[in-house]
Amino acid sequence: MTSYIPGCSGVPTAVVPSLCPQGTAVGSARCSVTIDHLRHRKSGPAHPLAVARCSVHGLGFTLYPPGYAPYRRQQVVKLGPDETADRPEEGGLRAEFEGTLFDAALDGAEGCPWARDSDGVIPDRWWSTQGRHLRLAARLLGMIAPERIRELIAAVLSVSGLRQREAALASGFRAVGTAICGLLSKLRGSPTARAYALLVCGHLAGHWGEPIRWDRVREDLVRSPFCAQRTTECT
């Protein structure tokens, strides 16, 4: 995960890490990372994704913009390509999570079910999709998870394990959506930090690989120690 900043043509350009994922290993040779090519997506980020390659370690990897997991169409937190967040003080959860994979939960909490039939007009949101997205959101927040994974997710998000277990008792799309929104409201830190934490939780829940964030201020890769715990204790 890296920032994309405005380029000369107006198309966001990736901030290229000076280290590849293997470059943090003890005793590893110094990395040489360059952009290999751009990958266009039909959905998800509105700009091409940069695919980088380290000539020293022979490793290729995609540079995803803030808040995106591999191949996901939606972010986990609404962030601009350069990691900026437009969050009005009175916007509530919708200001931060509308348009993300938590849309189903936001609508569920408000008692808004997605379409069950077309009624002559083909909808863009279906009831079955809302159910899938609610389950995914519940897994990311540890509501649906083995006990050890639930504990790790609670630690990553700094939320109460008791609140997690209470949320897991919710039944029905409205109650589940409300429980998910309740946990989201307890997240702390900057939008970028919350996005990275949720991506880590997706990894702990088994939905995608380990997220690694390039910190352009420190010029270093950020890796969560909880991902290593999952590898050693939960597999």
N, C-alpha and C positions, 0 to 999 in steps of 0.2 A: 504494500500500500504506500503510495507516494503522492505528493502534490502535483497538480497540473496547473501551470501558470500560463497566462495569455501569451501566445506567440505572435510573430510579426504579421501573420495573415489572419489573426483573430482566433485561430484554432488552438485550444489548450495544448501546451507542450509539457511532457513529463519532466519532472526534476529527477535527473538520473543519479541513482546512488553510486557512491564510489566503492561500495562493497557489494559483493553478491552474497546470497545466503550461505555459501560455504566459506566466505572470506573472514568470518568471525572465529573460525576454528583456531585453536592454539597452534602456532607454528605454521599456519598456512601462508602460502605465497601472496604477495600483494595483488589485489584484484585489478583488472582492467576492464571496466564495464562501458559498453557503448550500446546505442540503439541499433538493433538488427533490422527491424522492419515495424510497420504499423499494422495493426489488426482492426478491421472495421467490424462493428457489431450491428446486427439488425435491431437489437433491443438492449436496454440497459444504458450505459453511458452515452451521452449524445455526441461524443467525439471518439476518434480512433484511439485504441489502446496501444501503447508502446511495448514492444517485445524486446527486452534487453538480452545481451549475451556477454558473459565474462570469458575473455579469450584465455585467461590464465587457468581457470578451473573447467573450461569447456561446458559451462552451464548456461542454459537459456531459461528465461523466466519473464512472465508478463507483469507489467507494472499497472496495478489496478488503482483507480482513483479512490479518494477517501470514502470509506463506508461500504465499499463493494466487496463481496466475496466472489470467488471464481465462478463465472458463468451465471451469476444471479442477475435478474432483470432489475431488481430494486436494491437500494441501499438499506442499511440497518438504521441509519440516522441521516436526516436530510442535510447534506453538506455540499458546498460548492467545490469544484475541481481543485481550488487552491486552499481548501480546508476552512473557508469562511462559512459561517452559519447565520442565516437571516432568521432570528428568533425574537419576535416582538415580546416584550415583557408580559403582556396580557394574552399571548397567543395560546398558552397552555400546551398540552401534549401535541395537539395538531400542528402547531407551528414547527415542531421538531421532527414529528414522525409521519405527517401526512405525505403520501407518495412513496412511503417506504414499505417494507414487507410487513409492517405492523398496521397497515391500512385496515385489514380485516378486523383487527382487535378494536381499533378506533370506532369503526362502524358498529361492531358488535356491542360495545359499551353503550352506544347511543340507541341500541335497539333497531338498527338498520340492517336487515338481511339483504344479501345480494340476490340477484334474480334466480328464480327456480324455473322459469320458462320465458320464451321470447315475447309472447303476446303481440306478434306482428313486427316487433322491433328487436333486432338482435342486440342484446346487452353486452357490455364489455366486462361485466363482473358477474360470475355465476356462484350460486350457493355452494356447489361442491368445491370450488376454488377457495371460497371463504373458509370452509371447514379445514382444508389442507393448510391454509396460511395460519389459521388459529393454532393448529397442532404444531406447526413449525415454530411459531412464536413461543408457544408453551415449552417446547423442548429447549429453545435458546435460553429461556429464563429459568430452566431447571424444574419446571412444574411437572414435566413428564421426563423422568430420568432415573436410573439406578441411584441408590443413596450416595455412593461415593462421587459420582458425576454431579449430583445435585449439590453436594458440599463444595466441590471445586467451583461450580458456577456461582454459588452464593458468595464465595470468597472473592472471585473476580469482580463481581458486581457490587460487593460490599452491601449486600442486602441480608436481612434476617432469614435464617433457615426456617424459623417458625412461620414467617410471612409467606415464604415459598410453599411450605406444606399446606397452609391454609388456602393459598391460591390454587393448589393442585386439587382441592375438593370441589372446585367450581364445576357446575354442570349446565349445559345449554349455552348457546352462542353468546347470549347477552352476559351471562355470569362469567363465562370464560374471558370474553373481551374486557369486562370490567376488572377481572383479576389481573390480566396481563397489563392493562393500563396502570393499575395500582402499583405493580412492580416497576414499570418504566418510570413512574413518577418519583421513585426513590433513588434513581441513578444520580450519581454525583460526578463532578469533574467537568472539563471542557467538552464541547460536542465531539471533538476529535478523540478525546480519551474515552468517551462513552461509546463511540463507534468502534474503536479498537477493542474495547472490552467485550462488546456484543459479538464481534467477529471471533474473538478468542472462545467465547461460549459456543458459537456455532461449531468450532473445531472440537471442543470438548464433547459436544453432543454428537459428533461423528458426521457432520454434514459437509465439511470441506477441510482442506489441509490447513496446516499451521499458518496463521496470518503473521506476516513480518512487516513492520512499519519503518519507513525511512524517516528519521528525524533530521530535517535539513538544517536545523539550528545547531544541534550537537554533531551533525554529520556522522551519524551512527545508526545501526540497525537496532530496532526495539523488538525484543522477543519476550514473550510472557513465560515466566517460570512454571506457570500452571500447565502449559502445553507439555512440558517435559514430565510433569507429574502424571499426566494422563497416559503418556507413553510407558512409563515405568510401573504404574500402579493399576491402570484400568484396561489394559489390553492383554 
